[in-house]
Amino acid sequence: MTAPAGPLADLAARGFARIPGAQMATLMGQGERPDALAPFFASWNRLETDAFMADGGRYRRRRIANFAAEPGVPGHRRGAHRPHFQAVAHNTLNGGVDRWFAPMEDAVAASAPMVALLGLGRSMAEALHGAHPWFVEAHQFRIEAAAGTPGFPTPEGVHHDGVDCVLIAMIARTNLAGGETVIEDDAGARLAQFVLSDPLDTAVLDDPRVRHGVTPVAPADPGLPSCRDVLVLTWKRGAPP
């Protein structure tokens, strides 16, 4: 799959790029099939509570999967279920331990939207860093919030993920206030702050160059359910850590 020229230029110049949801749907081959994404989006209703929050929070639900990709070989091959690990340097709140999250459902991991998003992200990772064997992780996140109880999409703060390329795709914002994506350099200078609002609105990051985070979320109407659903894909050169 060919990476879009405009976002690639932004990645090269600034270390990050934004792609509107309508453009992403077209790139994924879903632009003229609005109902085709519905089963994929609906899978976020079946995530499980993240029980590894060192702050004691129960506001995050998730599922994960991992994949491998080899130079010159199309597609991504799903790997056996394994824990997610981040060094403390990259996640000061939850790093340093193996975290076992619920596996992504097989039908979701093999779905046309997931395959397309993996292909687009890989094309941008390889445009940035060249063709390599890749270890890829896919994270389905739901952050929930209630009146007086905010949710924290990045409780560890603005951070690097410790990978080569990150793709963050909005799935849905439901009765939500806040949740602004923040991009900074290593000196803490603010490079951008924006809201991924529409389905498939996407940010792509050259992770070694920029740090990212998301501001807390709260319900816009305190009497109704509130959540933020996103998909995060990461590419890291080499074999699984």
N, C-alpha and C positions, 0 to 999 in steps of 0.2 A: 504494500500500500504506500502511496506517495504522500509525504508530509505536505501540508498546505504552505504555500510560499510566504504569505503574510505573517503567520505566526512564527515561522522559522526565522524570518528577518528580525522579529521582535526578540526571539530567544537569543539570537546572536548578539543583538545590540544591547539588550537590557537584562538578559538572564531569566526572563519570564514572558509569557504571552497569554492573552485572553482570546477565547474563541466563542462567539455567541452560539446559543443553543441551536438556532435554526441552521447555522452553518455546519455545526457538528452533525446534526441529523442528516444533512445532505451528504457530508463526507462519509458517514456511516452507511449510506444507502437506505436511510429511513425517512428521507425528506418527504416522499410522497406517500408514506404509509404510517400516518400518525397513530393508528391503533396497534401497530406491530410492537411498539415499545411497552404497551400496557402490562403484559405479563412480567416483563423484566422489572419495571418500576414496582409492581405489586409485591415482588419478593422482599422488599424492605419491610413489609409488614410481618415478616417471619424471622426477624433477627432475634438473637438471644442476648440477655444482659451481660455486659462486660463486668466480670467479678474481680478484676485485677486492678481496680482504681485505688491507688495508694492514698487518695484523699477521702476514701470511704464513699464516694459518690456512686449512685446507681442510675445516673442520667444517660448512660451510653449503652447502646445495643450494637452488636456487630456480628459479622461472619467474615471468614478469611479463606483464601485459597492461594496456592503458589504455582508458578509455571516456570518452565525453562524454554529458552529459545537459542538456537544455534545459528552461526553465520551461514548464509546461503540456503537455509532451510525455512520454508514458509511456515508461519503459524507458531503457536505456543503449545507446549506439551504440559498438561497438568501433572504436578508432583504429588507424592503422598502427603497426607495431612501432617503438619508439623507445627511446633510452637512459633510464635512471633517473638523475636528478640531484638531489642535496641540497646545500644550502649548507654550508660548514664550520661555520657557527653552529649548524646542526641535527645535523650528523654530524661530529664532530671527528676521527674515525678515517678514514672513507671519503668524506667530502664534498669538493666542489670539482671533481669530474671526472665526465664522462659514463661511466656504467657500463652496458654492454650485456649483459643477461642473456638466457637462452633464452626464447623466447616461450611463453606459456601455450598449451597445445594447444587447437585450435579447438573440439573437442567439449566440453572443460571450460569454456571461456569462455562457450559458448552453453547449457550444461546448466541444467536446472531448478533445482538447488541454487544455482548461481552467480547466476542471474537473481533468485531469491528473496532471497538475501543482499544483492545490490545494491539491490533495492527497499526492503528493511528499513533498510539503512544510509542510503539517500537520504532516507527519511522522517524519520529522526532528525536528519540534517544540516539538513534544511529546517525542522524544528521548532525547532532551535537558532538558525539563521542566516537563515531565510527562503528563498524560491525564487530561485535564481540559475542561470546556466549553470555547470555543474560539470565540472572535469577530475578524473577518477577513475583511481586506480591500484590494481591488484590484484596482490598478491605471495603466491605460494605459497612457504613456507619449510619446510625440514627442517634441524634442528640435530642433528648426530651427536656422540656422546660415546663414549669408550672408557676402560678402566681406566687411570688416570694421565693421561688426556688429556681434560679437560673440554671441553664445548661452550659457546659464549657466544651466547645469543639476541640480546642487544643489546650487542655489544662496544664500542659508542660510549658506553655508560653511560645513565643516566636522562636523557631528552631530550624535546624537542618534535619533531614531524615537520614543522612548518612548513606545516600544512594546517588545514582547518576542523574536520574530524571524522574520527575513526579508529575502525574496527571490527576487533577482533581475535577470531577464532573458532578455538577449539581443534579440531584434526582428530584427533590421536591422540598419546598419551604411551605410548611403548614402553620398558619396563624402565628407567624414568627416576626419578632423584632430583633434587630442586631444581626450578628453573624457576618460581620464584614471581614473579608480576606485582607490580610496585611502582608506586604512584601517589604523586607528590609535587607540592607547589606550587612556585612559582618561588623561594621562600626555602629550599627543601630540606626543608620539614616533611613528614613521612610522613603521607599521608592514608589509605592502605590498602596491605595486602600480602596476596595471596591466590594460590591455585593454580587455574588453569583446568585441570580434570582430566578431565571427561567430554567425549565428542564433542559439538561445537557449544556447549560452555560459551563465553560471549562476554563481552568487555568493550568498551564503547563510550565514547569519550573526546571531550570538547570540547577539542581540542588547544591552542587559544590559552590555555586556563585551567589545564591541568594537564600535567605531564611524566610520562613512563612509562618503564619499563625492566623487564627480566626477569633474575633471578639465574642464575648458571651452572648447567649441568646435568651430571650424571654418571650412569653406569649403576648401577642398584640392585643388579643381579647383575653383577659385573665380567666374568663369563665369557660374557655374552650380548650381542647387538647392542642398541644404545640410541639412541633418537632422539625428537625433539619436532617434531611437524608442526602448523603453524598457517597460517591464511589471514589476511592483513592487507589491508583495503580502506581507502582514504583518499579524501576529498572535499575539493577545493580550488576556491574560487570563481574563475571566469574561464577563459580559454583556457589551453592547455598553456604552461608556463613556457619 
